[in-house]
Amino acid sequence: MNKTLIVVLIIAGILVIGGCSQYNGLVGQDESVTNAWNKVQSDYQRRADLIPNLVNTVKGEANFEKSTLTEVIQARASATQIKVDPNDLTPEKVQQFQQAQGQLSQALGRLLAVSEAYPNLRANDAFRGLQAQLEGTENRIKVSRNDFNDAVRGYNVKVRSFPANIFAGIMGFKTRQGFQADAGSEKAPEVKF
């Protein structure tokens, strides 16, 4: 009887220690995803913070298309209203966030393309500086999104691997969704001269 009790206690101890280890590993991976998401949002916020200065600089060009400026302002307002809690990163919420940010990217792209027709604006040091900052910020966003996807991948591997998947299911850890390419981005744009 004593030998059986000792064996059962040893097995129970191993399960408890293994469970604690798996739980702590899952929490660590979950926190990595949360941290990476916060960095993504921070970089998108930096871009949103630069836009009012860019719009005000462009407004100085008297003949600039007002509709383009209005589109940028509206897209920025829409993009900054969408906040996604890192603890509730459902695929739908990530997609909604990504869609709003994509609309802002398109509006900014149109603004910068239209600005090419205004030599005074292109010669403006403030405009050129803001344009360079936006370019750098877009690069930061790309890096942050890639880091987020790497963190999601590491987390998902942990959640789906044996024996962590058993503990993950019991403790409520579910796989997460990373950023995906925008619809239509698989087709290269056509360039005509």
C-alpha positions in Angstrom: 0.0 0.0 0.0 2.8 2.4 0.8 4.6 1.7 -2.4 1.4 2.4 -4.4 0.8 5.7 -2.6 4.4 6.8 -3.2 4.1 6.0 -6.9 0.8 7.9 -7.2 2.3 10.9 -5.3 5.4 10.9 -7.6 3.2 10.8 -10.7 0.9 13.5 -9.3 4.0 15.6 -8.5 5.4 15.2 -12.0 2.0 16.3 -13.5 1.8 19.3 -11.2 5.4 20.4 -12.0 4.9 19.8 -15.7 1.6 21.6 -15.7 3.2 24.6 -13.9 6.0 24.7 -16.4 3.6 24.5 -19.4 1.4 27.2 -17.9 4.3 29.5 -17.3 5.6 28.9 -20.8 2.2 29.7 -22.3 1.9 32.9 -20.2 5.3 34.0 -21.4 4.4 33.4 -25.1 1.0 35.2 -24.5 2.8 38.2 -23.1 5.2 38.2 -26.1 2.2 38.5 -28.4 0.7 41.2 -26.3 3.9 43.2 -26.3 4.3 42.8 -30.0 0.7 44.0 -30.6 1.4 47.0 -28.4 4.4 47.9 -30.6 2.3 47.6 -33.7 -0.3 50.0 -32.3 2.4 52.4 -31.2 3.9 52.6 -34.7 0.5 53.1 -36.2 -0.2 55.8 -33.6 3.1 57.5 -34.6 1.9 57.6 -38.2 -1.5 59.0 -37.1 0.3 61.7 -35.1 2.3 62.8 -38.2 -0.7 63.2 -40.4 -2.1 66.4 -39.0 1.2 68.2 -39.5 1.4 66.8 -43.1 -2.2 67.9 -43.8 -1.5 71.4 -42.4 1.6 71.7 -44.5 -0.3 70.7 -47.6 -3.1 73.1 -46.8 -0.6 75.9 -47.4 -0.6 75.1 -51.1 -3.6 77.2 -52.1 -4.8 75.1 -55.1 -4.3 71.7 -53.5 -7.3 69.3 -54.0 -9.5 69.6 -50.9 -11.1 66.2 -51.5 -7.8 64.5 -51.1 -7.1 66.2 -47.8 -10.6 65.4 -46.6 -10.1 61.7 -47.5 -6.9 61.6 -45.5 -8.5 63.3 -42.5 -11.5 60.9 -42.6 -9.3 57.9 -43.0 -7.1 59.0 -40.0 -10.2 59.5 -37.8 -11.5 56.1 -38.8 -8.2 54.3 -38.2 -7.6 56.0 -34.8 -11.1 55.0 -33.5 -10.4 51.3 -33.8 -8.6 50.0 -30.8 -8.1 46.3 -30.3 -7.4 44.9 -26.8 -4.3 42.6 -27.0 -6.1 40.1 -24.8 -8.9 39.8 -27.3 -7.2 39.5 -30.7 -9.8 37.7 -32.6 -9.2 37.3 -36.4 -12.2 39.6 -37.0 -10.8 42.4 -34.9 -7.3 42.1 -36.4 -8.9 42.2 -39.8 -11.0 45.3 -38.9 -7.9 47.0 -37.6 -5.9 46.1 -40.6 -8.6 47.3 -43.0 -8.9 50.7 -41.4 -5.1 51.1 -41.4 -5.1 50.0 -45.1 -7.6 52.7 -46.0 -5.4 55.3 -44.3 -2.4 54.0 -46.2 -4.3 54.3 -49.5 -5.4 57.9 -48.7 -1.8 58.9 -47.7 -0.6 57.3 -50.9 -3.0 59.4 -53.0 -2.0 62.5 -51.0 1.7 62.0 -51.8 1.0 61.1 -55.4 -1.1 64.2 -56.0 1.5 66.4 -54.2 3.9 65.6 -57.1 1.9 68.0 -59.2 2.7 70.9 -56.9 6.4 72.0 -57.2 6.1 74.6 -54.4 4.9 71.9 -52.0 7.7 69.5 -53.0 10.2 72.3 -52.4 8.8 72.9 -48.9 11.3 71.7 -46.3 8.6 70.9 -43.8 6.7 68.7 -46.3 9.9 66.9 -47.4 10.8 66.3 -43.7 7.3 64.9 -42.9 7.4 62.8 -46.0 10.7 61.3 -44.9 9.3 60.7 -41.4 6.2 59.0 -42.8 8.5 56.7 -44.9 10.5 55.8 -41.9 7.3 55.1 -39.9 5.9 52.9 -42.6 9.2 50.9 -42.4 8.7 50.7 -38.6 5.2 49.5 -39.1 6.3 46.7 -41.4 9.0 45.6 -38.9 6.4 45.7 -36.0 3.9 43.7 -38.0 6.6 41.1 -38.8 7.6 40.9 -35.1 4.0 40.5 -34.1 3.5 37.7 -36.7 6.7 36.0 -35.3 5.4 36.3 -31.7 2.0 34.9 -32.8 3.7 32.0 -34.6 5.8 31.1 -31.5 2.7 31.3 -29.3 0.6 29.2 -31.7 3.4 26.5 -31.9 3.4 26.4 -28.1 -0.4 26.2 -27.8 -0.6 23.4 -30.4 2.4 21.3 -29.4 2.1 18.2 -27.2 1.9 18.2 -24.1 1.3 22.0 -23.9 -1.8 21.6 -26.0 -3.5 19.6 -23.3 -2.7 22.3 -20.7 -3.6 25.1 -23.1 -7.0 23.6 -23.7 -7.6 23.2 -20.0 -6.4 26.7 -19.2 -8.2 28.5 -22.0 -5.2 29.4 -24.2 -6.3 29.5 -27.9 -4.4 30.1 -31.1 -4.1 33.7 -32.4 -4.2 35.3 -35.8 -1.4 37.4 -37.2 -1.5 40.0 -39.9 -2.2 38.8 -43.4 -1.6 40.4 -46.8 -4.3 42.8 -47.9 -6.8 41.4 -50.4 -5.5 41.9 -54.0 -1.9 42.4 -53.0 -0.9 39.1 -54.6 -1.3 40.9 -58.0 1.6 43.2 -59.0 0.5 46.7 -60.0 0.7 47.3 -63.8 3.2 50.0 -64.7 2.7 51.8 -68.1 4.9 54.3 -69.7 
